[in-house]
Amino acid sequence: MSTFDISGIVQSLYTARHSWRQAQSGANEPGGREFPSRDALAAIIGSLKGVLFPMRLGPPELRQESEDFHVAHALDAALHGLLKQVRRELKYNAALTRATSSDIDADALAAVRSFAAELPAIRRLLDSDVLAAYQGDPAARSVDEVLLCYPGVLAMIHYRLGHALYALGLPLLARIVSELAHGATGIDIHPGASIGAGFFIDHGTGVVIGETAVIGQRVRVYQAVTLGAKRFPTDADGKLQKGLPRHPVVEDDVVIYAGATILGRITLGKGAVIGGNVWLTHDVPPGGRIAQAESRSGAFANGIASA
């Protein structure tokens, strides 16, 4: 007699899968899995980090005189690996929409070529992020320390790469890339967000930045900051409406301190400072200062209410 009822469990799992696929109008996959691979993308992004910063995030034995050779070899391998994953997403999208006219191989190649062409600009943006972290943190001893150690910089590397994929119409790949950083750092940046140069996340754990957030240049945020949605509109059938602007707009040179929760399509004007633990659902003018009210002997004094 078998120790476990393997056959019965297998049959029950089949029934559960079949019911789910029927409910979601999913197609059978007789040819094998066609989803992008999280593990493959992790390896590709790891290689691209070494392409972007070869002497810091590349192989430890690398010497500067062979830097270009390494970059060329690693980039070629990473782009070919990415091409395979892009094809998988495009095939998945075509199956969902039942599209038949698109040339998936040509579209995938064009997307990866466009992504590759963006890498120098991504490197320059990341240089501005690293410099912002170094200049904004008195504990930072060098830009190398910032690049090698700071979780906010790791999250921004993933975000910048993921955002490029998102802009090319590859949201599933982009989201996987961002979620790899989320799992490693506790920083959750949706790849659809728009973030300008010189962005610094100090400490970082618990930071959440939503899909339609727009962030200007030289913005600094601290741990546990949320740039989220205030409400989720539904259509006539009660289903959530996708893609609506629902997250904050943060203009240049804004500072948001730890624990602040900022919700809805509001605007934080240039140079505004948002204090710690503030709950904010209204616009702040340029140069505005918002602080949590202070409690003294049971009364509020010397504070500015935030919302």
C-alpha positions in Angstrom: 0.0 0.0 0.0 1.3 3.4 -1.0 2.3 5.7 1.9 0.7 8.7 0.1 -2.3 9.0 -2.2 -0.2 10.4 -5.1 -2.7 9.5 -7.8 -5.6 11.1 -6.0 -3.6 14.3 -5.3 -2.4 14.5 -8.9 -6.0 14.1 -10.2 -7.3 16.8 -7.7 -4.5 19.1 -8.8 -5.4 18.6 -12.4 -9.0 19.4 -11.7 -8.0 22.6 -9.8 -5.7 23.7 -12.7 -8.4 22.9 -15.3 -11.0 24.9 -13.4 -8.7 27.9 -13.1 -7.8 27.9 -16.8 -11.4 27.6 -17.9 -12.4 30.5 -15.6 -9.5 32.6 -16.9 -10.1 31.6 -20.5 -6.6 30.2 -20.6 -5.3 28.1 -23.4 -3.7 24.7 -23.0 0.0 24.6 -23.3 0.9 21.3 -25.0 4.2 22.7 -26.3 5.5 23.5 -22.8 5.7 26.7 -20.7 5.9 29.9 -22.7 6.0 32.4 -19.8 9.2 34.4 -19.3 11.6 32.8 -16.7 12.2 34.6 -13.5 15.5 32.7 -13.0 16.7 33.5 -16.6 15.9 37.2 -16.1 17.8 37.3 -12.8 20.8 36.0 -14.6 20.4 38.5 -17.5 20.0 41.4 -15.1 23.1 40.2 -13.2 25.0 40.3 -16.4 23.7 43.7 -17.4 24.8 45.1 -14.0 28.3 44.0 -14.9 27.9 45.6 -18.4 26.9 48.9 -16.9 29.5 48.9 -14.0 32.1 46.3 -15.1 34.8 47.2 -12.6 32.4 47.3 -9.7 29.6 44.8 -10.5 31.4 42.7 -13.0 33.6 39.6 -12.4 36.1 40.1 -9.6 39.0 39.0 -11.7 38.3 41.7 -14.4 41.1 44.1 -15.2 40.6 47.5 -16.7 42.6 46.7 -19.9 40.1 43.9 -20.7 37.0 45.9 -19.7 35.6 46.5 -23.2 36.2 42.8 -24.2 34.2 41.7 -21.1 31.4 44.2 -21.8 31.1 43.1 -25.4 31.0 39.4 -24.5 28.6 39.8 -21.6 26.3 42.2 -23.4 26.0 39.9 -26.4 25.1 36.9 -24.2 22.7 39.0 -22.1 20.9 40.4 -25.2 20.5 37.0 -26.7 19.1 35.7 -23.5 16.8 38.7 -23.2 15.6 38.1 -26.8 14.3 34.7 -25.9 12.4 36.1 -22.9 10.9 38.9 -25.0 9.7 36.4 -27.5 8.0 34.5 -24.7 6.2 37.6 -23.5 5.1 38.6 -27.0 3.8 35.1 -27.6 2.0 35.2 -24.3 0.4 38.6 -25.1 -0.6 37.4 -28.6 -2.3 34.3 -27.0 -4.2 36.6 -24.5 -5.4 38.9 -27.2 -5.7 36.2 -29.9 -3.6 38.4 -32.2 -2.3 36.6 -35.4 -0.9 39.4 -37.6 2.2 40.4 -35.7 5.6 39.0 -36.6 6.8 38.1 -33.1 10.4 37.3 -34.0 10.8 40.7 -35.8 9.0 42.6 -33.0 11.2 40.9 -30.4 14.4 41.7 -32.2 13.4 45.3 -32.6 12.5 45.6 -28.9 15.8 44.2 -27.7 17.8 46.4 -30.1 15.9 49.5 -28.8 16.6 48.3 -25.2 20.3 47.9 -26.0 20.5 51.4 -27.5 19.1 52.8 -24.2 21.9 51.3 -22.0 24.3 54.3 -22.3 21.5 56.7 -21.2 20.6 54.3 -18.4 24.2 54.3 -17.2 24.2 58.1 -17.1 21.0 58.2 -15.1 22.4 55.7 -12.7 25.5 57.7 -12.3 23.3 60.6 -11.2 21.5 58.4 -8.7 24.8 57.1 -7.2 26.1 60.7 -6.9 22.9 61.8 -5.3 23.2 59.1 -2.7 26.8 59.9 -2.0 26.2 63.6 -1.7 23.0 63.1 0.3 24.3 60.7 3.0 27.0 61.9 5.4 27.7 58.2 6.3 28.8 57.4 2.7 32.6 57.3 2.4 32.8 56.8 -1.4 30.7 56.4 -4.5 32.0 52.8 -4.6 30.5 52.1 -1.2 27.2 53.5 -2.4 27.1 51.4 -5.6 28.2 48.2 -3.9 26.2 48.5 -0.7 23.1 50.7 -0.8 19.8 49.0 -1.4 18.3 52.1 -2.9 20.9 52.0 -5.7 20.3 48.3 -6.3 16.5 49.1 -6.6 17.2 51.9 -9.0 19.4 49.8 -11.2 16.5 47.3 -11.5 14.0 50.1 -11.9 15.9 51.9 -14.7 16.3 48.6 -16.7 12.7 47.6 -16.0 11.3 51.0 -16.9 13.1 50.7 -20.3 11.4 47.3 -20.9 8.0 48.7 -19.7 8.3 51.6 -22.2 8.8 49.0 -25.0 5.5 47.3 -24.2 7.0 44.5 -22.1 5.2 45.0 -18.8 5.6 41.4 -17.6 9.3 41.3 -18.0 9.6 44.8 -16.5 7.6 43.7 -13.5 9.7 40.6 -12.9 12.9 42.7 -13.0 11.4 45.2 -10.5 10.2 42.4 -8.2 13.6 40.8 -8.1 14.8 44.1 -6.5 11.7 44.2 -4.3 12.5 40.8 -2.9 16.1 41.7 -2.2 15.7 45.2 -0.8 12.1 45.7 0.4 11.8 48.6 -2.0 8.8 48.3 -4.3 9.0 50.5 -7.4 6.6 49.8 -10.2 8.5 49.9 -13.5 5.7 52.2 -15.0 6.6 55.1 -12.7 8.5 58.0 -14.2 11.6 59.0 -12.2 14.0 61.7 -13.1 17.8 61.9 -12.6 19.5 62.1 -9.2 16.9 60.1 -7.3 18.0 59.0 -3.8 16.3 56.4 -1.6 17.9 56.6 1.9 17.8 53.3 3.8 14.9 52.2 1.7 13.0 49.4 3.4 9.3 49.7 2.9 9.3 52.3 0.1 6.4 51.9 -2.3 6.2 53.9 -5.6 3.1 53.2 -7.7 2.7 52.7 -11.4 1.6 56.2 -12.5 3.8 58.2 -10.1 5.8 61.0 -11.7 9.0 62.1 -9.9 11.2 64.9 -11.0 14.9 65.4 -10.6 17.0 65.4 -7.4 14.2 64.0 -5.3 15.1 62.3 -2.0 12.9 59.9 0.0 13.5 57.9 3.2 12.4 54.5 4.4 8.7 53.5 4.5 7.5 56.3 2.2 4.5 55.4 0.1 3.5 57.2 -3.1 0.2 55.4 -3.6 -3.4 55.6 -4.9 -6.2 57.1 -2.8 -9.0 55.3 -4.5 -9.5 52.7 -7.3 -12.3 53.7 -9.7 -14.4 50.9 -11.2 -16.3 50.6 -14.4 -20.0 49.9 -14.9 -19.4 46.2 -14.2 -17.6 46.9 -11.0 -14.1 46.0 -12.3 -11.1 48.2 -11.5 -10.2 50.6 -14.3 -6.6 50.1 -15.3 -4.0 52.7 -16.2 -5.6 55.8 -14.8 -3.3 58.4 -13.3 -3.8 57.8 -9.6 -0.4 58.3 -7.9 1.3 61.5 -6.9 3.4 63.9 -9.0 6.6 64.9 -7.2 8.4 67.9 -8.6 12.1 68.6 -8.6 14.1 68.9 -5.3 11.4 67.5 -3.0 12.4 65.7 0.2 10.0 63.2 1.8 11.0 61.9 5.2 10.4 58.4 6.7 7.0 57.0 7.1 5.2 59.6 5.0 2.1 58.3 3.1 1.2 60.4 0.1 -2.0 59.3 -1.8 -3.8 60.2 -4.9 -3.0 62.3 -8.0 -1.8 65.3 -6.0 1.3 67.5 -6.7 4.2 68.2 -4.4 5.6 71.4 -5.7 9.3 72.0 -6.4 11.4 72.1 -3.2 8.7 71.0 -0.9 9.6 69.1 2.3 7.3 66.5 3.7 7.9 65.5 7.3 8.0 62.0 8.8 4.8 60.0 9.3 2.6 62.5 7.5 -0.6 61.3 5.8 -1.1 63.6 2.8 -3.9 63.7 0.3 -3.8 67.3 -1.0 -1.4 69.4 -3.1 1.6 71.1 -1.6 2.8 74.4 -3.2 6.4 74.9 -4.3 8.6 75.3 -1.2 5.9 74.1 1.1 6.6 72.5 4.5 4.3 69.8 5.9 5.0 68.3 9.3 3.1 66.0 11.7 1.4 67.9 14.5 3.3 67.7 17.8 1.5 66.6 21.0 2.5 68.3 24.2 0.6 67.5 27.4 -2.4 66.3 25.4 -2.5 69.4 23.3 -1.2 70.2 19.8 1.3 72.9 19.6 4.0 74.3 17.2 3.0 71.8 14.5 1.4 72.0 11.1 -1.4 69.5 10.4 -0.7 67.6 7.3 -4.1 66.4 6.2 
